[in-house]
Amino acid sequence: MSHIIHRRSDAAIPVERPSVRIEDNADHNRFDLFVNDDLVGILGYRFGDGEDAAGDESVVALMHTVVKEEYGDRGWAGVLVRASLNTARDRGWRIVPICTYVRRYLAQNPEFLDLVVE
């Protein structure tokens, strides 16, 4: 008896990857996550948060992360937070993680902990 399973010779069906774009929507103090040109998530922020930071444009509080329900449980919030933290690093921002999702993300990704205001 053979235990070899023969695969069908049909070519694999290509899977189309979505187009993903994250923009800093400075007019609304948020990062916007677009998937295939649909706005699916936001991460709101505000400047000058934290002790001794009033008016400090280098300290940014990450306030809330929201992803549309129909796009939930697919990892989009993590994509949005990672991109936002990379932008913060590139801009020399220090962050105050108010959003509980951002806090959980930081706990699982300690490479960003140096950004957090102590």
Secondary structure, DSSP 8 states (H G I E B T S, - for coil): ---------S---------EEEEEEGGGTEEEEEETTEEEEEEEEEES-STT-TT-TTEEEEEEEEE-GGGTTSSHHHHHHHHHHHHHHHHT-EEEE-SHHHHHHHHH-GGGGGGB--
